[in-house]
Amino acid sequence: MTGYMVNGWNNIVENNTGKTYGLSLGLNPTKTVSIVQTYLTGPEQFGVTHSAGSHWRQLSDTVLTWTATPKLSLMFNGDYATDHPLTAVKESWWGGVAGYLKYQLDPKWAVAGRYEYYDDHAGFTTAVAGHYHEFTATLERKIAGNLITRWEYRYDLSNNPVFAENLASEKHQSQVVGGLIYTWDFKDLK
């Protein structure tokens, strides 16, 4: 179990005097299944204080992981959030789901796939109401020890033209990303 008290979310500079509170609970019902449930709530509109309790943002996040075999792991993530901005007549909501699959080909190579769906019902988080889909394919290679490289291809799709392309907006976009990652564990520091 983990508790949180933070200045806010999705902002670099604090936007009010309120705090966001949260709680995460992790469970392992079997050796191959884990569940993490997180709930966050707090006043996140500009200038809102603790006293504006009816205007608090709320988020429920669920992550379910299943290690089907030593080489195959699957993950599901679901989010649902609400907010009642001071300038809005009614509550805004948004939510999404994601599915992940990773297969370890051998000790050095792995492939992964991800699909995400996001529904920003009123355009609260993206400024444009819409439905968003994302597909990602990943190739991972452990180079040596704790050094890993990853190459990804990502395709984004929306029902509205929201992705900037030159001087126009498009309903889709693609990108290729490469990364170099170094991981460590506190056990490595001994």
SEBA-606359 format. One line per field, with one value per residue: residue number from 1; residue in one letter; x, y, z of N, C-alpha, C in turn. Coordinates in nm, 4 decimals. Example, Ala and Ser with C-alpha at 12.3 -4.5 7.8 and 13.67 -1.06 7.14 Angstrom:
<rs>
seq 1_2 .
type a_s .
npx 1.3190_1.2850 .
npy -0.5690_-0.2250 .
npz 0.7800_0.7080 .
capx 1.2300_1.3670 .
capy -0.4500_-0.1060 .
capz 0.7800_0.7140 .
cpx 1.3200_1.2900 .
cpy -0.3300_0.0030 .
cpz 0.7800_0.7870 .
</rs>
This chain:
<rs>
seq 1_2_3_4_5_6_7_8_9_10_11_12_13_14_15_16_17_18_19_20_21_22_23_24_25_26_27_28_29_30_31_32_33_34_35_36_37_38_39_40_41_42_43_44_45_46_47_48_49_50_51_52_53_54_55_56_57_58_59_60_61_62_63_64_65_66_67_68_69_70_71_72_73_74_75_76_77_78_79_80_81_82_83_84_85_86_87_88_89_90_91_92_93_94_95_96_97_98_99_100_101_102_103_104_105_106_107_108_109_110_111_112_113_114_115_116_117_118_119_120_121_122_123_124_125_126_127_128_129_130_131_132_133_134_135_136_137_138_139_140_141_142_143_144_145_146_147_148_149_150_151_152_153_154_155_156_157_158_159_160_161_162_163_164_165_166_167_168_169_170_171_172_173_174_175_176_177_178_179_180_181_182_183_184_185_186_187_188_189_190 .
type m_t_g_y_m_v_n_g_w_n_n_i_v_e_n_n_t_g_k_t_y_g_l_s_l_g_l_n_p_t_k_t_v_s_i_v_q_t_y_l_t_g_p_e_q_f_g_v_t_h_s_a_g_s_h_w_r_q_l_s_d_t_v_l_t_w_t_a_t_p_k_l_s_l_m_f_n_g_d_y_a_t_d_h_p_l_t_a_v_k_e_s_w_w_g_g_v_a_g_y_l_k_y_q_l_d_p_k_w_a_v_a_g_r_y_e_y_y_d_d_h_a_g_f_t_t_a_v_a_g_h_y_h_e_f_t_a_t_l_e_r_k_i_a_g_n_l_i_t_r_w_e_y_r_y_d_l_s_n_n_p_v_f_a_e_n_l_a_s_e_k_h_q_s_q_v_v_g_g_l_i_y_t_w_d_f_k_d_l_k .
npx 0.0850_0.0517_0.0694_-0.0147_0.0617_0.0508_0.1562_0.0128_-0.1087_-0.0094_0.1045_0.3708_0.4336_0.2913_-0.0580_-0.2441_-0.3524_-0.4260_-0.3968_-0.3292_-0.4471_-0.3736_-0.4011_-0.2571_-0.2979_-0.1466_-0.1724_-0.0999_-0.2505_-0.1822_0.1220_0.1659_0.0022_-0.0652_-0.2151_-0.2738_-0.4289_-0.5117_-0.6091_-0.6687_-0.7295_-0.8206_-0.8156_-0.7721_-0.8020_-0.7133_-0.6354_-0.8104_-0.9065_-0.8822_-1.1439_-1.3208_-1.4584_-1.6447_-1.5395_-1.3295_-1.0798_-1.0850_-0.9389_-0.9297_-0.7248_-0.6374_-0.4249_-0.3497_-0.1523_-0.0295_0.1770_0.2035_0.3663_0.7150_0.8275_0.6269_0.4362_0.1473_-0.0433_-0.2975_-0.4453_-0.6562_-0.8252_-1.0235_-1.1563_-1.2737_-1.3727_-1.4734_-1.4768_-1.4549_-1.5640_-1.7382_-2.0631_-2.1385_-1.9980_-1.6855_-1.5566_-1.3184_-1.1539_-0.9750_-0.8281_-0.5756_-0.3725_-0.1078_0.1544_0.4263_0.6965_0.9617_1.2113_1.4650_1.7388_1.8486_1.6895_1.3691_1.0234_0.7488_0.4073_0.1608_-0.1603_-0.3676_-0.6555_-0.8245_-1.0675_-1.1631_-1.4042_-1.5187_-1.3162_-1.1502_-0.8851_-0.7348_-0.8100_-0.9634_-1.2548_-1.2735_-1.1900_-0.9192_-0.6681_-0.3919_-0.1143_0.1648_0.4750_0.7483_1.0969_1.3348_1.6642_1.9013_2.2077_2.4482_2.4927_2.3276_2.2476_2.0303_1.8733_1.6115_1.3843_1.1127_0.8040_0.5381_0.1928_-0.0550_-0.4003_-0.6918_-1.0346_-1.0635_-0.8918_-0.6107_-0.3373_-0.0340_0.0992_0.3338_0.2036_-0.0567_-0.3335_-0.3720_-0.5483_-0.4025_-0.0790_0.2649_0.5556_0.9031_1.1101_1.4115_1.5920_1.8234_1.8857_1.9743_1.9639_1.9347_1.9698_1.9207_2.0570_2.2738_2.4416_2.5836 .
npy -0.1171_0.2217_0.5661_0.8986_1.2481_1.5213_1.8132_1.8509_1.7494_1.6948_1.9445_2.1812_2.3938_2.4713_2.5216_2.6121_2.6366_2.3963_2.0408_1.7214_1.3992_1.0546_0.6948_0.3780_0.0341_-0.2712_-0.6022_-0.9519_-1.2057_-1.4563_-1.6331_-1.5501_-1.3381_-0.9944_-0.7106_-0.3685_-0.1065_0.2280_0.5376_0.8772_1.2065_1.5509_1.9170_2.0637_2.2764_2.6019_2.8230_2.7080_2.6100_2.3996_2.4132_2.3961_2.1478_2.0184_2.0533_1.8877_1.6985_1.3595_1.0374_0.7063_0.4307_0.1268_-0.1511_-0.4539_-0.7349_-1.0205_-1.2899_-1.5060_-1.7140_-1.7988_-1.6514_-1.4925_-1.2086_-1.0264_-0.7262_-0.5188_-0.2000_0.0333_0.3433_0.5934_0.9128_1.2138_1.5590_1.8727_2.1574_2.5033_2.6812_2.5342_2.3970_2.1370_1.8225_1.7064_1.4212_1.1605_0.8813_0.5695_0.2758_0.0234_-0.2228_-0.4518_-0.6524_-0.8651_-1.0465_-1.2555_-1.3351_-1.4559_-1.4649_-1.2108_-1.0703_-0.9169_-0.8708_-0.6441_-0.5341_-0.2789_-0.1437_0.1378_0.3112_0.6150_0.8241_1.1382_1.2877_1.5523_1.7109_1.7902_1.7260_1.7310_1.9468_1.9181_1.7538_1.4058_1.0805_0.8687_0.6592_0.4382_0.2621_0.0600_-0.0852_-0.2658_-0.3303_-0.4860_-0.5015_-0.6464_-0.5213_-0.5426_-0.6647_-0.4419_-0.2699_-0.1581_-0.1444_0.0085_0.0077_0.1703_0.1750_0.3895_0.4538_0.6915_0.7727_0.9650_1.0766_1.3343_1.6059_1.6530_1.6305_1.7875_1.8611_1.9780_2.2766_2.2120_2.0228_1.6837_1.3634_1.1535_1.0222_0.9189_0.7762_0.7039_0.5820_0.5673_0.4303_0.4329_0.2570_0.2378_0.0197_-0.0333_-0.1930_-0.1779_-0.3851_-0.4128_-0.2136_-0.2924 .
npz 0.0000_-0.0784_-0.0047_-0.1111_-0.1260_-0.3092_-0.4977_-0.7306_-1.0591_-1.3973_-1.4305_-1.4200_-1.2567_-0.9470_-0.9370_-0.7550_-0.4057_-0.3044_-0.2331_-0.3849_-0.3128_-0.2685_-0.3034_-0.3349_-0.3936_-0.4014_-0.5153_-0.5158_-0.6195_-0.7206_-0.8165_-1.0740_-1.1347_-1.0933_-0.9380_-0.9388_-0.7865_-0.8069_-0.6650_-0.7063_-0.5856_-0.5754_-0.5510_-0.8518_-1.0250_-1.1470_-0.8916_-0.7030_-0.3743_-0.0755_0.0215_-0.1884_-0.2388_-0.4109_-0.6559_-0.7122_-0.8781_-0.9869_-1.0106_-1.1169_-1.1453_-1.2853_-1.2971_-1.4378_-1.4415_-1.6063_-1.6041_-1.8307_-1.9281_-1.8721_-2.0786_-2.1916_-2.1255_-2.0257_-2.0083_-1.8729_-1.8633_-1.7183_-1.7055_-1.5455_-1.5140_-1.3556_-1.3535_-1.2302_-1.3516_-1.2490_-1.4311_-1.5802_-1.6509_-1.6051_-1.4962_-1.6269_-1.7989_-1.8624_-2.0105_-2.0496_-2.2021_-2.2109_-2.3676_-2.3347_-2.4624_-2.4211_-2.5480_-2.4800_-2.6805_-2.6652_-2.4251_-2.4856_-2.6748_-2.7243_-2.8103_-2.8327_-2.8099_-2.8166_-2.7506_-2.7259_-2.6134_-2.5912_-2.4566_-2.4676_-2.3593_-2.3403_-2.4295_-2.2261_-2.1369_-2.3697_-2.5175_-2.7430_-2.8031_-2.8361_-2.9783_-2.9345_-3.0679_-3.0312_-3.1505_-3.0915_-3.1737_-3.0498_-3.0429_-2.8557_-2.7197_-2.5131_-2.4536_-2.3002_-1.9772_-1.7773_-1.9764_-2.2210_-2.5397_-2.7237_-2.9924_-3.1392_-3.3170_-3.3641_-3.4049_-3.4241_-3.4039_-3.4617_-3.4311_-3.5037_-3.6682_-3.5136_-3.4938_-3.5546_-3.8690_-4.0694_-4.1723_-4.1298_-3.9892_-3.8997_-3.8984_-3.8139_-3.7158_-3.7397_-3.5866_-3.5286_-3.2787_-3.0973_-2.8226_-2.5482_-2.2631_-1.9227_-1.6569_-1.3026_-0.9856_-0.6351_-0.5185_-0.6844_-0.5991_-0.3802 .
capx 0.0000_0.1266_-0.0111_0.0422_0.0135_0.1313_0.1119_-0.0793_-0.0700_-0.0102_0.1510_0.5090_0.4268_0.1672_-0.1598_-0.3349_-0.3024_-0.4754_-0.3129_-0.3942_-0.4226_-0.3912_-0.3752_-0.2385_-0.2971_-0.0960_-0.2038_-0.0512_-0.3330_-0.1071_0.2599_0.1720_-0.0933_-0.0582_-0.3158_-0.2465_-0.5400_-0.4734_-0.7130_-0.6181_-0.8327_-0.7759_-0.8564_-0.6667_-0.8274_-0.6346_-0.6877_-0.9049_-0.8524_-0.9425_-1.2856_-1.4028_-1.4616_-1.7246_-1.4635_-1.2082_-1.0528_-1.0735_-0.8858_-0.9158_-0.6319_-0.6234_-0.3251_-0.3530_-0.0412_-0.0299_0.2928_0.1437_0.4768_0.8377_0.8611_0.5131_0.3627_0.0374_-0.0847_-0.4151_-0.4516_-0.7796_-0.8356_-1.1458_-1.1372_-1.3748_-1.3368_-1.5829_-1.4141_-1.5361_-1.6301_-1.8270_-2.1929_-2.1435_-1.8730_-1.6180_-1.4980_-1.2349_-1.1096_-0.9023_-0.7822_-0.4546_-0.3316_0.0334_0.2007_0.5719_0.7470_1.1073_1.2544_1.5781_1.7843_1.8869_1.5919_1.2267_0.9324_0.6311_0.3040_0.0735_-0.2745_-0.4310_-0.7731_-0.8496_-1.1888_-1.1686_-1.5450_-1.5492_-1.1951_-1.0948_-0.7396_-0.6685_-0.8663_-1.0541_-1.3281_-1.2460_-1.1473_-0.7807_-0.6148_-0.2463_-0.0559_0.3105_0.5529_0.8798_1.2038_1.4263_1.7839_1.9949_2.3407_2.5424_2.4550_2.2067_2.2315_1.9232_1.8324_1.4742_1.3354_0.9669_0.7228_0.4102_0.0933_-0.1653_-0.5176_-0.7988_-1.1505_-1.0525_-0.7557_-0.5460_-0.1921_0.0280_0.1812_0.3710_0.1150_-0.1932_-0.3648_-0.4071_-0.6161_-0.3108_0.0641_0.3547_0.6898_0.9987_1.1888_1.5145_1.6342_1.9279_1.8414_2.0586_1.8852_2.0111_1.8962_1.9975_2.1454_2.3953_2.5242_2.6583 .
capy 0.0000_0.3465_0.6872_1.0137_1.3847_1.5902_1.9487_1.8506_1.6621_1.7562_2.0825_2.1961_2.4904_2.4557_2.6144_2.6536_2.6038_2.2647_1.9225_1.6009_1.2854_0.9290_0.5681_0.2637_-0.0958_-0.3750_-0.7386_-1.0633_-1.3207_-1.5770_-1.6015_-1.4971_-1.2278_-0.8822_-0.6068_-0.2440_-0.0128_0.3599_0.6404_1.0115_1.3095_1.6786_2.0369_2.0869_2.3924_2.7197_2.9059_2.6384_2.5712_2.2794_2.4315_2.3739_2.0015_1.9694_2.0770_1.8072_1.6014_1.2239_0.9424_0.5660_0.3652_-0.0156_-0.2201_-0.5986_-0.7972_-1.1667_-1.3545_-1.6309_-1.8103_-1.7230_-1.5653_-1.4113_-1.1339_-0.9451_-0.6263_-0.4381_-0.0776_0.1082_0.4689_0.6728_1.0335_1.3185_1.6894_1.9687_2.2899_2.6138_2.7509_2.4422_2.3721_1.9992_1.7505_1.6486_1.2906_1.1015_0.7474_0.4957_0.1393_-0.0127_-0.3621_-0.4689_-0.7899_-0.8703_-1.1824_-1.2643_-1.4316_-1.5258_-1.3777_-1.0762_-1.0064_-0.9220_-0.7897_-0.6045_-0.4596_-0.2041_-0.0716_0.2258_0.3870_0.7246_0.8986_1.2674_1.3139_1.6942_1.7833_1.8482_1.7099_1.7498_2.0693_1.8813_1.6307_1.3054_0.9434_0.8537_0.5233_0.4345_0.1297_0.0669_-0.2093_-0.2424_-0.4295_-0.4594_-0.5857_-0.6249_-0.5139_-0.6025_-0.6372_-0.3628_-0.1758_-0.2047_-0.0530_-0.0141_0.0771_0.1639_0.2410_0.4262_0.5112_0.7548_0.7960_1.0367_1.1054_1.4759_1.6436_1.7170_1.6118_1.8887_1.8117_2.1007_2.3845_2.1606_1.9232_1.5532_1.2705_1.0452_1.0515_0.8064_0.8130_0.5987_0.6309_0.4777_0.4694_0.3581_0.2537_0.1685_-0.0129_-0.0822_-0.2389_-0.1479_-0.4992_-0.3897_-0.1134_-0.3532 .
capz 0.0000_-0.0893_0.0058_-0.1808_-0.1110_-0.4095_-0.5307_-0.8429_-1.1683_-1.5308_-1.4290_-1.3743_-1.1483_-0.8711_-0.9867_-0.6484_-0.2716_-0.2658_-0.2518_-0.4349_-0.2247_-0.3399_-0.2382_-0.4247_-0.3284_-0.4900_-0.4727_-0.5956_-0.5828_-0.7563_-0.8536_-1.2103_-1.1519_-1.0000_-0.9578_-0.8675_-0.7962_-0.7568_-0.6657_-0.6780_-0.5825_-0.5228_-0.6255_-0.9516_-1.1094_-1.1110_-0.7837_-0.6155_-0.2437_-0.0157_0.0509_-0.3085_-0.2485_-0.5230_-0.7783_-0.7072_-0.9847_-0.9347_-1.1080_-1.0790_-1.2377_-1.2558_-1.3776_-1.4177_-1.5130_-1.6031_-1.6646_-1.8792_-1.9310_-1.8447_-2.1924_-2.2344_-2.0236_-2.0751_-1.9117_-1.9024_-1.7842_-1.7386_-1.6308_-1.5558_-1.4346_-1.3644_-1.3016_-1.2386_-1.3555_-1.1976_-1.5413_-1.6515_-1.5917_-1.5583_-1.4785_-1.7423_-1.7713_-1.9654_-1.9715_-2.1510_-2.1756_-2.2846_-2.3599_-2.3659_-2.4771_-2.4394_-2.5650_-2.4718_-2.7814_-2.6034_-2.3158_-2.5298_-2.7626_-2.6905_-2.8904_-2.7561_-2.8802_-2.7264_-2.8064_-2.6277_-2.6557_-2.4988_-2.4870_-2.3994_-2.3871_-2.3602_-2.4647_-2.1042_-2.1266_-2.4991_-2.5748_-2.8525_-2.7706_-2.9376_-2.9508_-2.9773_-3.0692_-3.0470_-3.1701_-3.0840_-3.1838_-2.9886_-3.0514_-2.7447_-2.7147_-2.4030_-2.5139_-2.2054_-1.8385_-1.7544_-2.0870_-2.3106_-2.6455_-2.7714_-3.1118_-3.1419_-3.4192_-3.3036_-3.4952_-3.3520_-3.4880_-3.3932_-3.5155_-3.5387_-3.7102_-3.3985_-3.4988_-3.6397_-3.9807_-4.1401_-4.1275_-4.1273_-3.8861_-3.9558_-3.8087_-3.7763_-3.7227_-3.7141_-3.5436_-3.4935_-3.1663_-3.0455_-2.6886_-2.4796_-2.1241_-1.8259_-1.5376_-1.1886_-0.8688_-0.5148_-0.4938_-0.7626_-0.5343_-0.2681 .
cpx 0.0899_0.0303_0.0614_-0.0185_0.1052_0.0727_0.0138_-0.0379_-0.0893_0.0229_0.2932_0.5133_0.2921_0.0667_-0.2590_-0.2759_-0.3478_-0.3731_-0.3970_-0.3515_-0.4469_-0.3547_-0.3615_-0.2340_-0.2531_-0.1230_-0.1418_-0.1323_-0.2695_0.0348_0.2689_0.0809_-0.0695_-0.1619_-0.2723_-0.3641_-0.4977_-0.5925_-0.6483_-0.7343_-0.7754_-0.8242_-0.7467_-0.6965_-0.7460_-0.7053_-0.7822_-0.8354_-0.9216_-1.0929_-1.3767_-1.4128_-1.5412_-1.6514_-1.3328_-1.2006_-1.0362_-1.0277_-0.8784_-0.8321_-0.6144_-0.5228_-0.3267_-0.2439_-0.0487_0.0943_0.2467_0.2452_0.6027_0.8771_0.7504_0.4466_0.2607_-0.0015_-0.2066_-0.4121_-0.5813_-0.7838_-0.9731_-1.1275_-1.2518_-1.3167_-1.4578_-1.5212_-1.5094_-1.6158_-1.7309_-1.9566_-2.1995_-2.0043_-1.8176_-1.5641_-1.4132_-1.1892_-1.0373_-0.8679_-0.6575_-0.4277_-0.1884_0.0649_0.3514_0.6132_0.8994_1.1533_1.3687_1.6309_1.8189_1.7764_1.4493_1.1492_0.8101_0.5346_0.2137_-0.0392_-0.3349_-0.5500_-0.8005_-0.9714_-1.1888_-1.3045_-1.5758_-1.4272_-1.1267_-0.9425_-0.6664_-0.7138_-0.9585_-1.1228_-1.3008_-1.2071_-1.0090_-0.7387_-0.4637_-0.2016_0.0959_0.3692_0.6938_0.9724_1.3069_1.5442_1.8669_2.1347_2.4425_2.4968_2.3231_2.1795_2.1354_1.9008_1.6906_1.4482_1.1856_0.9118_0.5869_0.3217_-0.0226_-0.2770_-0.6250_-0.9169_-1.1553_-0.9101_-0.6847_-0.3938_-0.1325_0.1176_0.2085_0.2821_-0.0310_-0.2111_-0.4131_-0.4804_-0.5254_-0.1671_0.1425_0.4872_0.7716_1.0899_1.2902_1.5584_1.7421_1.8978_1.9448_1.9733_1.9781_1.9158_1.9819_2.0912_2.2773_2.4921_2.6092_2.7971 .
cpy 0.1238_0.4635_0.8031_1.1434_1.4673_1.7280_1.9516_1.7500_1.7348_1.9050_2.0847_2.2898_2.4729_2.5629_2.6600_2.6151_2.4660_2.1552_1.8102_1.4847_1.1571_0.8094_0.4610_0.1371_-0.1987_-0.5124_-0.8382_-1.1871_-1.4554_-1.5348_-1.5342_-1.3769_-1.1204_-0.7779_-0.4854_-0.1507_0.1186_0.4545_0.7722_1.1098_1.4373_1.7943_2.0752_2.2013_2.5110_2.7980_2.8376_2.5994_2.4452_2.2924_2.4040_2.2245_1.9475_1.9849_1.9986_1.7151_1.4643_1.1305_0.8049_0.4985_0.2204_-0.0775_-0.3679_-0.6597_-0.9480_-1.2163_-1.4936_-1.7444_-1.7316_-1.6272_-1.4661_-1.3426_-1.0437_-0.8458_-0.5515_-0.3175_-0.0060_0.2309_0.5307_0.7926_1.1310_1.4476_1.7795_2.1088_2.3990_2.6819_2.6626_2.4218_2.2307_1.9382_1.6998_1.5116_1.2476_0.9658_0.6784_0.3560_0.1152_-0.1608_-0.3757_-0.6172_-0.7850_-1.0162_-1.1794_-1.3736_-1.5186_-1.4319_-1.2340_-1.0014_-1.0247_-0.8350_-0.7582_-0.5302_-0.3927_-0.1411_0.0123_0.2952_0.4919_0.8023_1.0254_1.3270_1.4606_1.7760_1.8446_1.8400_1.7384_1.8764_2.0427_1.7511_1.5273_1.1710_0.9256_0.7073_0.5325_0.2903_0.1450_-0.0732_-0.1780_-0.3602_-0.3919_-0.5550_-0.5465_-0.6319_-0.5839_-0.5669_-0.5653_-0.2605_-0.2337_-0.0995_-0.0917_0.0707_0.0593_0.2332_0.2655_0.4916_0.5627_0.7882_0.8649_1.0551_1.2530_1.5069_1.7231_1.7070_1.7098_1.8229_1.9304_2.2138_2.3412_2.0670_1.7964_1.4692_1.1563_1.0951_0.9249_0.8589_0.6886_0.6578_0.5244_0.5257_0.3779_0.3701_0.1811_0.1446_-0.0558_-0.1177_-0.2051_-0.2626_-0.4822_-0.2943_-0.1698_-0.3931 .
cpz 0.0000_-0.0788_-0.0604_-0.1273_-0.2001_-0.4385_-0.6462_-0.9465_-1.3005_-1.5273_-1.3746_-1.2538_-1.0793_-0.9120_-0.8802_-0.5134_-0.2247_-0.2909_-0.3113_-0.3451_-0.3034_-0.2557_-0.3453_-0.3418_-0.4308_-0.4317_-0.5689_-0.5583_-0.6187_-0.7912_-0.9899_-1.2343_-1.0470_-1.0390_-0.8759_-0.8936_-0.7315_-0.7671_-0.6254_-0.6760_-0.5236_-0.6066_-0.7238_-1.0481_-1.0581_-1.0012_-0.6869_-0.4853_-0.1938_0.0009_-0.0689_-0.3372_-0.3662_-0.6562_-0.7806_-0.8277_-0.9198_-1.0454_-1.0446_-1.1866_-1.1930_-1.3514_-1.3386_-1.5039_-1.4961_-1.6753_-1.7058_-1.8834_-1.8950_-1.9579_-2.2301_-2.1163_-2.0921_-1.9666_-1.9639_-1.8095_-1.8189_-1.6499_-1.6517_-1.4640_-1.4564_-1.3085_-1.3189_-1.2360_-1.3084_-1.3071_-1.6147_-1.5752_-1.5353_-1.5558_-1.6119_-1.7025_-1.8888_-1.9166_-2.0852_-2.1051_-2.2597_-2.2641_-2.4079_-2.3740_-2.4988_-2.4470_-2.5686_-2.5680_-2.7309_-2.4947_-2.3584_-2.6047_-2.7117_-2.7884_-2.8049_-2.8474_-2.7787_-2.8075_-2.6942_-2.6916_-2.5485_-2.5460_-2.4029_-2.4344_-2.4195_-2.4001_-2.3443_-2.0996_-2.2570_-2.5724_-2.6942_-2.8142_-2.8785_-2.8827_-3.0121_-2.9663_-3.0901_-3.0554_-3.1673_-3.0952_-3.1355_-3.0115_-2.9457_-2.7491_-2.5946_-2.4612_-2.4256_-2.0650_-1.8279_-1.8640_-2.1911_-2.4189_-2.6897_-2.8951_-3.1150_-3.2656_-3.3554_-3.4083_-3.4103_-3.4499_-3.4046_-3.4876_-3.5557_-3.5828_-3.6006_-3.4012_-3.5992_-3.7439_-4.0709_-4.0903_-4.1211_-4.0086_-3.9538_-3.8519_-3.7651_-3.7827_-3.6919_-3.6635_-3.5123_-3.3870_-3.1267_-2.9087_-2.6352_-2.3307_-2.0393_-1.7021_-1.4267_-1.0769_-0.7490_-0.4787_-0.5690_-0.6939_-0.4199_-0.3087 .
</rs>
